[in-house]
Amino acid sequence: MDALVDDDATLMLAYARGEAAAFDALYARHRGVLYRFLLRAARDPQVAEELFQETWSRVIASRARYAPQAKFTTWLLQIAHNLLIDSYRRKRPMATGEEAERAFELTASPEHEQPEHVLSEFERRRRLQLAIEQLPDEQRTAVLLRLENDLSVEEIAEVTGVGRETAKSRLRYAMNRLREQLAE
């Protein structure tokens, strides 16, 4: 995986030197991850599409200033996250703390492996997806970055612009909320 990370930085630096094919390779490699993150975080396909386009526009605009200090994916998701926060501020009220909570360890517990307790994989994924959608924005973002992009707590903190302990706390609260909701 490190070769891929190094390759991303090399591609971005090549794009900064004017190699358009390098951008095409980066776009092909990361468009799915970026769009999925934005769609799940924004919960609105129109908003996700706008933010997706704006994120890539920002990548293009900042190509000359790009310095590979973090993984390209972390940098890309940080741009998307900042645009998402701006979008929340413009368009949406903050989610209340009373909105849904819940988590995953439940699906791995032995009592749920009995035939009478087994849910179809589709149903489990759908329940998890619905539970994630009900999390407050900051917690949902932390969970999506962890589960879908496999970012560490440190990387989540970097993407979201908060301290490590804040990122860890958001992730912990989100997991507890998900665990409770999936237990119902």
C-alpha positions in Angstrom: 0.0 0.0 0.0 2.9 2.3 0.6 3.9 2.1 -3.0 0.4 3.3 -3.9 0.6 6.2 -1.5 4.0 7.1 -2.9 2.6 6.7 -6.4 -0.3 9.2 -5.5 2.2 11.8 -4.4 4.4 11.2 -7.5 1.3 11.5 -9.7 0.2 14.8 -8.1 3.7 16.2 -8.4 3.7 15.2 -12.1 0.4 16.9 -12.5 1.8 20.0 -11.0 4.5 19.9 -13.7 1.8 19.9 -16.3 1.3 16.1 -17.0 -2.5 15.9 -17.5 -2.4 12.1 -17.6 -1.2 12.1 -14.0 -4.4 13.9 -12.9 -6.5 11.4 -14.9 -4.9 8.5 -13.0 -5.5 10.2 -9.7 -9.1 11.0 -10.6 -9.7 7.4 -11.7 -8.1 6.0 -8.5 -9.9 8.2 -6.0 -13.2 9.3 -7.5 -15.2 6.4 -6.1 -13.8 6.8 -2.5 -14.4 10.6 -2.6 -17.9 10.4 -4.1 -19.0 7.7 -1.6 -17.7 9.7 1.3 -19.5 12.8 0.2 -22.7 11.0 -0.6 -22.9 9.2 2.7 -21.8 12.3 4.7 -24.1 14.8 2.9 -27.0 12.4 2.4 -28.1 14.4 -0.6 -27.0 13.3 -4.1 -27.2 16.9 -5.5 -25.0 18.3 -2.6 -22.6 15.4 -2.9 -22.2 16.0 -6.7 -21.6 19.7 -6.1 -19.0 19.0 -3.4 -17.4 16.3 -5.5 -16.9 18.7 -8.4 -15.7 21.5 -6.1 -13.2 19.2 -4.4 -11.6 18.3 -7.7 -11.6 21.9 -8.7 -9.7 22.7 -5.5 -7.2 19.9 -6.2 -6.7 21.4 -9.7 -6.4 25.0 -8.4 -3.8 24.0 -5.7 -1.7 21.7 -7.8 1.2 24.1 -7.9 1.2 24.4 -4.1 0.8 20.7 -3.4 3.4 19.2 -1.0 3.2 15.5 -0.1 3.1 16.0 3.7 0.2 13.6 4.2 -1.2 10.8 2.1 -2.9 12.1 -1.0 -6.2 10.5 0.1 -6.0 12.3 3.5 -5.4 15.6 1.7 -8.2 15.0 -0.7 -10.7 14.0 2.0 -9.6 17.0 4.1 -10.5 19.3 1.2 -13.9 17.5 0.8 -14.5 17.6 4.6 -13.9 21.4 4.7 -16.3 21.9 1.8 -18.8 19.7 3.5 -18.6 21.8 6.7 -19.1 25.0 4.7 -22.1 23.3 3.1 -23.6 22.4 6.5 -23.1 25.9 7.7 -24.9 27.4 4.7 -27.7 24.9 4.3 -28.4 22.7 7.3 -29.2 23.0 11.0 -27.0 20.8 13.2 -28.3 17.4 14.1 -29.6 17.0 17.6 -27.9 14.8 20.2 -31.2 12.9 20.5 -31.1 11.6 17.0 -30.1 8.0 16.4 -27.1 6.2 17.8 -25.8 2.5 17.3 -22.9 0.0 16.3 -21.3 -3.0 14.9 -19.9 -5.4 17.5 -23.5 -6.7 17.8 -23.3 -8.3 14.5 -20.3 -10.3 15.6 -21.7 -11.5 18.9 -22.3 -15.3 19.2 -25.9 -15.1 20.1 -26.6 -13.5 16.8 -25.0 -16.3 14.8 -27.9 -18.7 15.7 -30.1 -19.4 12.7 -33.1 -17.7 14.3 -31.1 -14.5 14.8 -29.3 -14.3 11.5 -30.1 -11.4 9.4 -29.4 -11.4 5.7 -26.1 -9.5 4.9 -28.2 -7.0 2.9 -30.5 -6.3 5.9 -27.5 -5.9 8.3 -25.8 -3.5 5.9 -29.0 -1.5 5.4 -29.6 -1.2 9.1 -26.0 -0.1 9.7 -26.3 2.4 6.8 -29.5 3.8 8.2 -28.0 4.1 11.7 -25.0 5.9 10.3 -27.2 8.3 8.5 -28.9 9.3 11.7 -25.7 10.2 13.5 -24.9 13.9 14.2 -22.7 15.2 11.3 -19.4 15.2 13.1 -19.8 11.7 14.4 -21.1 10.4 11.0 -18.0 11.9 9.3 -15.6 10.3 11.8 -17.3 6.9 11.3 -17.3 7.1 7.5 -13.6 8.1 7.4 -12.8 5.1 9.7 -15.0 2.4 8.2 -15.0 3.3 4.5 -11.5 4.9 4.1 -9.8 2.9 6.9 -8.2 6.1 8.3 -6.5 6.1 11.8 -7.7 8.3 14.6 -4.7 10.6 13.8 -5.7 10.8 10.1 -9.4 11.5 11.0 -8.2 14.3 13.3 -6.1 15.7 10.4 -8.9 15.5 7.9 -11.5 17.1 10.2 -9.1 19.7 11.6 -9.6 18.7 15.3 -7.3 17.3 17.9 -6.6 13.5 18.3 -8.7 13.2 21.5 -11.7 15.0 19.9 -11.6 12.7 16.9 -11.2 9.7 19.2 -14.2 10.9 21.3 -16.4 11.5 18.2 -15.6 8.0 17.0 -16.3 6.5 20.4 -19.6 8.3 20.8 -20.6 7.3 17.3 -19.8 3.6 17.8 -21.7 3.6 21.1 -24.7 5.2 19.4 -24.6 2.7 16.5 -24.2 -0.2 19.0 -27.3 0.9 20.8 -29.4 1.3 17.7 -28.4 -2.0 16.2 -29.2 -3.7 19.5 -32.8 -2.7 19.2 
